[in-house]
Amino acid sequence: MQYLTELLNLVEAAASGDRKKGTAYARLLAEKLQAAGEAKAAERILRALNTTSKASAVTAAGGVTVLERLPVDSESRLSLADESLVRPEEVEVFLDPPVMAQVDEFVRYVQASDRLVEEGVGVAPSLLMYGPPGCGKTELARYIAAQLHLPLLTARIDSLISSFLGSTAKNLRMLFEHASGRPCVLFLDEFDALAKLRDDRQELGELKRVVVSLLQNIDAIYGETVLLAATNHEHLLDPAIWRRFTYRIHIELPGLEARCKMFSRFLAAPVEARSLERFALASAGLSGSDLRQICEGARRASVIDRLDHVPEGDVLRRILIRTVNGDGLTTPELISKAKEQCPAVFTHRVLANMLDMSPGNITHILKKRNEA
């Protein structure tokens, strides 16, 4: 049955007297009916809402509704989360095909919630992303929210964690209750700050109690709330945390194909296939964040120098420096590192172009270093 999830949430809201949740899911149902061509039915629902509530709502492009202010920490009065509305055309992720297949499966799983509920299959839309920093976990959260046409609530860990006894658990409960009362994607970044192993002797008792509170809140989440979490330190997570997530995706450093796509996208200009191949080969071991910074640096330099293109040599030089941590290296040291790092890319001709010298000078420098 179509719209079964929204109808069940409306029934639950009515039974519990939760006006906020009822309003949120009524508006979501109206938006889905409107998108399905049922304009009159959608209009009737919205008219009924307008006559029973004066609560303001702002609807963003794409049909996503922002309902009310976010919960705040009682001591600092800082918001416990940041909210954003991401359109599908505003975000792009570059993942290796097997990982992208897992992401697509998760999105289809959430989108099929009506049919799953109708068939009596439990729906717990939760995904834990883990892997090295800079590999796109935060961007992936934005991508998933955009694909689902839901607002993204990104928890502010600095506000959630309080120095006052018991306040962190209270903040968690307020944030989860808010997220459960509306259709949204709740994203817990830097998740290990909240979900550390309870047998870690370095942690205070208060933070161990936070893990218990977190587990209880995850178990209690309901409605069309999608839970995402990300960590760079998966080895720190409590074992009980892993069991709470329906999907778990390991996001590794980008492979060759993903790096090619990233350079093409981040340089924002036509690049020869041979140059893209060199960039991708030379940048093995770098994260997506590294590649973005390299490309942005090269683009800035080309604008400053009034060039109508981004020179291949400048991009390769920046890749090499980032790969070998070579900011303080001399030119001979950089040439030697290039030959050690990726000789297939850093040929004498490429190095000469990259460092604005002749191939003969490259040969002389390498010969001199070999003799030393």
C-alpha positions as CSV (number, residue, x, y, z in Angstrom):
1,M,0.0,0.0,0.0
2,Q,1.4,3.4,-1.0
3,Y,2.0,6.0,1.7
4,L,1.6,3.3,4.4
5,T,4.6,4.6,6.4
6,E,3.1,8.2,6.5
7,L,-0.3,6.9,7.5
8,L,1.1,4.7,10.3
9,N,3.1,7.7,11.6
10,L,-0.1,9.9,11.5
11,V,-2.0,7.2,13.5
12,E,0.9,7.0,16.0
13,A,0.9,10.8,16.3
14,A,-2.8,11.0,16.9
15,A,-2.7,8.2,19.5
16,S,0.1,9.8,21.4
17,G,-1.1,13.4,21.0
18,D,2.1,14.4,19.3
19,R,1.0,17.4,17.3
20,K,4.4,18.2,16.0
21,K,4.9,14.7,14.5
22,G,1.4,14.7,13.1
23,T,2.0,18.0,11.4
24,A,5.3,16.9,10.0
25,Y,4.0,13.7,8.5
26,A,0.8,15.3,7.2
27,R,2.9,17.8,5.2
28,L,5.1,15.0,3.9
29,L,2.1,13.0,2.8
30,A,0.7,16.2,1.0
31,E,4.1,16.6,-0.7
32,K,4.1,13.0,-1.9
33,L,0.5,13.2,-3.2
34,Q,1.4,16.5,-5.0
35,A,4.4,14.8,-6.7
36,A,2.2,11.8,-7.7
37,G,-0.3,14.1,-9.4
38,E,-3.0,14.0,-6.6
39,A,-3.1,17.8,-6.3
40,K,-6.6,18.0,-4.9
41,A,-5.9,15.5,-2.1
42,A,-2.7,17.3,-1.2
43,E,-4.6,20.6,-1.1
44,R,-7.2,19.2,1.2
45,I,-4.6,18.0,3.6
46,L,-2.8,21.3,3.6
47,R,-6.0,23.2,4.1
48,A,-6.9,21.0,7.1
49,L,-3.5,21.7,8.6
50,N,-3.8,25.5,8.0
51,T,-7.2,25.6,9.8
52,T,-6.0,23.7,12.8
53,S,-2.5,25.1,13.3
54,K,-0.9,28.5,12.9
55,A,2.6,27.0,13.1
56,S,4.8,28.4,10.3
57,A,6.6,26.2,7.8
58,V,9.0,27.1,5.0
59,T,9.1,24.8,2.0
60,A,12.3,24.7,0.0
61,A,12.7,23.9,-3.6
62,G,12.4,20.1,-4.1
63,G,9.5,19.8,-1.7
64,V,11.4,19.5,1.5
65,T,9.8,21.2,4.5
66,V,11.6,22.8,7.4
67,L,9.3,22.8,10.4
68,E,10.7,24.3,13.6
69,R,13.7,25.4,15.5
70,L,16.3,22.8,16.5
71,P,16.8,21.8,20.2
72,V,19.6,23.7,22.1
73,D,21.9,22.8,25.0
74,S,20.2,24.1,28.2
75,E,23.5,25.6,29.5
76,S,25.2,27.1,26.5
77,R,22.0,27.7,24.5
78,L,23.9,26.5,21.4
79,S,22.0,24.5,18.8
80,L,22.5,20.7,19.0
81,A,22.5,20.3,15.2
82,D,22.8,22.2,12.0
83,E,20.2,21.8,9.3
84,S,20.7,22.0,5.6
85,L,18.6,21.3,2.5
86,V,20.6,19.6,-0.2
87,R,19.4,19.4,-3.8
88,P,20.5,16.3,-5.8
89,E,22.3,18.5,-8.4
90,E,24.3,20.2,-5.6
91,V,26.3,17.1,-4.5
92,E,28.4,14.5,-6.2
93,V,30.2,11.6,-4.7
94,F,33.1,9.6,-6.2
95,L,33.2,6.1,-4.8
96,D,34.5,2.9,-6.2
97,P,31.7,0.8,-7.9
98,P,31.3,-1.8,-5.1
99,V,30.9,0.9,-2.4
100,M,28.5,2.9,-4.6
101,A,26.4,-0.2,-5.1
102,Q,26.0,-0.5,-1.3
103,V,25.0,3.2,-1.1
104,D,22.4,2.7,-3.8
105,E,21.1,-0.4,-2.1
106,F,20.6,1.6,1.2
107,V,18.8,4.5,-0.6
108,R,16.5,2.0,-2.3
109,Y,15.9,0.3,1.0
110,V,14.7,3.6,2.5
111,Q,12.6,4.4,-0.5
112,A,10.9,1.0,-0.3
113,S,9.8,1.5,3.3
114,D,6.1,1.5,2.4
115,R,6.3,-2.0,0.8
116,L,8.6,-3.3,3.5
117,V,6.1,-2.2,6.2
118,E,3.2,-3.7,4.3
119,E,5.0,-7.0,4.1
120,G,5.8,-7.0,7.8
121,V,9.5,-6.5,7.2
122,G,11.1,-4.3,9.9
123,V,12.5,-1.0,8.7
124,A,15.4,0.5,10.5
125,P,17.1,2.9,8.1
126,S,20.5,3.3,9.7
127,L,24.0,3.4,8.1
128,L,27.4,3.5,9.7
129,M,30.2,4.9,7.5
130,Y,33.8,4.3,8.6
131,G,37.3,4.7,7.1
132,P,40.2,7.1,6.8
133,P,39.7,10.9,7.0
134,G,39.0,12.9,3.9
135,C,37.4,10.1,1.9
136,G,33.9,11.6,1.6
137,K,31.9,10.4,4.5
138,T,30.4,13.8,5.2
139,E,29.7,14.4,1.5
140,L,28.1,11.0,1.3
141,A,25.7,12.0,4.1
142,R,24.7,15.0,2.0
143,Y,24.3,12.9,-1.1
144,I,21.9,10.4,0.7
145,A,19.8,13.3,2.1
146,A,19.6,14.8,-1.3
147,Q,18.6,11.5,-3.0
148,L,15.9,11.0,-0.3
149,H,14.7,14.6,-0.6
150,L,14.9,15.0,3.2
151,P,16.5,17.7,5.3
152,L,19.9,16.9,6.8
153,L,20.4,17.4,10.5
154,T,24.1,17.3,11.3
155,A,24.7,16.9,15.1
156,R,27.1,19.4,16.6
157,I,29.3,17.2,18.8
158,D,30.8,20.3,20.6
159,S,27.3,21.2,21.7
160,L,26.1,17.7,22.5
161,I,28.9,16.9,24.8
162,S,28.5,18.9,28.0
163,S,30.7,19.3,31.1
164,F,27.7,19.1,33.3
165,L,26.8,15.7,34.8
166,G,24.0,14.1,32.9
167,S,23.6,16.9,30.4
168,T,25.1,15.0,27.5
169,A,22.6,12.2,27.8
170,K,19.8,14.8,28.1
171,N,21.1,16.6,24.9
172,L,21.1,13.3,23.0
173,R,17.6,12.5,24.0
174,M,16.4,15.9,22.9
175,L,18.1,15.6,19.6
176,F,16.8,12.1,18.9
177,E,13.2,13.1,20.0
178,H,13.3,16.1,17.6
179,A,14.6,13.9,14.7
180,S,12.0,11.2,15.4
181,G,9.2,13.7,15.2
182,R,9.8,14.6,11.6
183,P,11.0,13.1,8.3
184,C,14.7,13.8,8.2
185,V,18.2,12.4,8.0
186,L,20.1,12.6,11.3
187,F,23.8,12.6,10.8
188,L,26.2,11.9,13.7
189,D,29.7,12.8,12.5
190,E,32.8,12.1,14.5
191,F,30.7,9.3,16.0
192,D,33.5,7.8,18.1
193,A,33.3,10.9,20.4
194,L,29.9,9.5,21.6
195,A,30.2,5.8,21.1
196,K,33.6,4.8,22.6
197,L,34.3,1.4,24.1
198,R,32.8,1.2,27.6
199,D,35.9,-0.8,28.8
200,D,38.2,2.0,27.9
201,R,40.0,2.8,31.2
202,Q,40.9,6.3,30.0
203,E,37.3,7.4,29.9
204,L,35.3,8.9,32.7
205,G,32.2,7.2,34.0
206,E,30.0,9.9,32.6
207,L,31.1,9.2,29.0
208,K,30.5,5.5,29.5
209,R,26.9,6.4,30.6
210,V,26.6,8.4,27.4
211,V,27.1,5.2,25.3
212,V,24.2,3.6,27.2
213,S,22.0,6.6,26.5
214,L,23.1,6.6,22.8
215,L,22.1,2.9,22.5
216,Q,18.7,3.5,24.0
217,N,18.0,6.5,21.7
218,I,19.0,4.6,18.6
219,D,16.7,1.7,19.7
220,A,13.8,4.2,20.3
221,I,14.1,6.1,17.0
222,Y,11.0,5.8,14.9
223,G,9.1,7.4,12.0
224,E,10.8,8.3,8.7
225,T,14.0,9.3,10.4
226,V,17.1,8.0,8.7
227,L,20.1,7.7,11.0
228,L,23.7,8.1,9.6
229,A,26.9,8.0,11.5
230,A,30.6,8.4,10.5
231,T,33.9,7.8,12.2
232,N,37.6,7.8,11.3
233,H,38.3,5.6,14.3
234,E,36.1,2.5,14.0
235,H,38.3,0.5,16.4
236,L,37.2,2.8,19.2
237,L,33.5,2.0,18.8
238,D,31.7,0.0,21.4
239,P,30.7,-3.5,20.0
240,A,27.0,-2.9,20.9
241,I,27.0,0.1,18.6
242,W,27.8,-1.9,15.5
243,R,24.7,-4.1,16.0
244,R,22.4,-1.1,15.9
245,F,23.2,-0.2,12.3
246,T,21.4,-2.1,9.5
247,Y,24.1,-1.1,7.0
248,R,27.8,-0.6,7.6
249,I,30.0,0.7,4.8
250,H,33.8,0.9,4.8
251,I,34.9,3.9,2.7
252,E,38.5,3.5,1.7
253,L,41.0,5.8,-0.1
254,P,39.8,6.4,-3.7
255,G,40.9,3.9,-6.3
256,L,42.3,4.8,-9.7
257,E,38.9,5.2,-11.5
258,A,37.5,7.4,-8.7
259,R,40.7,9.6,-8.7
260,C,40.3,10.1,-12.5
261,K,36.8,11.3,-12.0
262,M,37.7,13.6,-9.1
263,F,40.5,15.3,-11.0
264,S,38.1,15.8,-14.0
265,R,35.5,17.3,-11.7
266,F,37.7,19.4,-9.4
267,L,39.8,21.0,-12.1
268,A,36.5,22.2,-13.6
269,A,38.0,22.4,-17.1
270,P,38.7,20.1,-20.0
271,V,41.7,17.9,-19.3
272,E,43.4,15.6,-21.7
273,A,42.9,11.9,-21.0
274,R,46.6,11.3,-20.8
275,S,47.0,14.0,-18.2
276,L,44.1,12.6,-16.1
277,E,45.8,9.2,-16.2
278,R,49.1,10.7,-15.0
279,F,47.3,12.6,-12.2
280,A,45.5,9.5,-11.0
281,L,48.5,7.2,-11.1
282,A,50.7,9.7,-9.3
283,S,48.1,10.4,-6.5
284,A,47.8,6.8,-5.2
285,G,47.4,6.9,-1.4
286,L,45.8,10.4,-1.3
287,S,42.3,11.1,0.0
288,G,39.5,12.8,-1.9
289,S,40.0,15.8,0.3
290,D,43.7,15.9,-0.7
291,L,42.8,15.8,-4.4
292,R,40.3,18.7,-4.0
293,Q,42.8,20.9,-2.3
294,I,45.5,20.1,-4.9
295,C,43.1,21.0,-7.7
296,E,41.8,24.2,-6.0
297,G,45.4,25.3,-5.4
298,A,46.3,24.7,-9.1
299,R,43.2,26.6,-10.2
300,R,44.0,29.6,-8.0
301,A,47.5,29.7,-9.3
302,S,46.3,29.7,-12.9
303,V,43.9,32.6,-12.2
304,I,46.6,34.6,-10.5
305,D,49.0,34.0,-13.4
306,R,46.2,34.9,-15.9
307,L,46.4,31.5,-17.6
308,D,43.5,30.1,-19.6
309,H,44.3,26.6,-18.5
310,V,45.7,24.7,-15.5
311,P,49.2,23.5,-16.4
312,E,49.7,19.7,-16.1
313,G,53.2,20.3,-14.6
314,D,51.8,22.4,-11.7
315,V,49.2,19.8,-10.8
316,L,51.8,17.0,-10.9
317,R,54.2,19.1,-8.7
318,R,51.4,19.7,-6.1
319,I,50.5,15.9,-6.2
320,L,54.2,15.0,-5.6
321,I,54.6,17.5,-2.7
322,R,51.5,16.3,-1.0
323,T,52.4,12.6,-1.5
324,V,55.9,12.8,-0.1
325,N,55.3,15.7,2.4
326,G,57.8,17.6,0.3
327,D,57.2,21.2,1.2
328,G,60.7,21.7,2.5
329,L,62.6,19.6,0.0
330,T,65.2,21.0,-2.4
331,T,64.7,20.5,-6.2
332,P,67.2,17.6,-6.3
333,E,65.5,15.9,-3.4
334,L,62.1,16.4,-5.0
335,I,63.4,14.8,-8.3
336,S,64.7,11.8,-6.4
337,K,61.5,11.4,-4.5
338,A,59.5,11.6,-7.8
339,K,61.6,8.8,-9.3
340,E,61.1,6.6,-6.2
341,Q,57.4,7.4,-5.9
342,C,56.1,6.9,-9.4
343,P,58.7,6.5,-12.2
344,A,56.1,5.6,-14.8
345,V,54.6,9.1,-14.5
346,F,57.6,11.2,-13.5
347,T,59.7,10.6,-16.6
348,H,62.6,12.9,-17.4
349,R,60.5,14.8,-19.8
350,V,57.6,15.2,-17.4
351,L,59.9,16.3,-14.6
352,A,61.6,18.8,-16.9
353,N,58.2,20.3,-17.8
354,M,57.1,20.3,-14.2
355,L,60.2,22.0,-12.8
356,D,61.0,24.2,-15.8
357,M,64.4,22.8,-16.7
358,S,65.8,20.6,-19.4
359,P,65.8,16.8,-19.5
360,G,69.6,17.0,-19.5
361,N,69.6,18.8,-16.2
362,I,67.3,16.1,-14.7
363,T,69.7,13.4,-15.9
364,H,72.7,15.4,-14.4
365,I,71.0,15.8,-11.0
366,L,70.0,12.1,-10.7
367,K,73.5,11.0,-11.8
368,K,75.1,13.3,-9.2
369,R,72.8,12.0,-6.4
370,N,73.5,8.4,-7.4
371,E,77.2,9.1,-7.1
372,A,76.9,10.7,-3.7
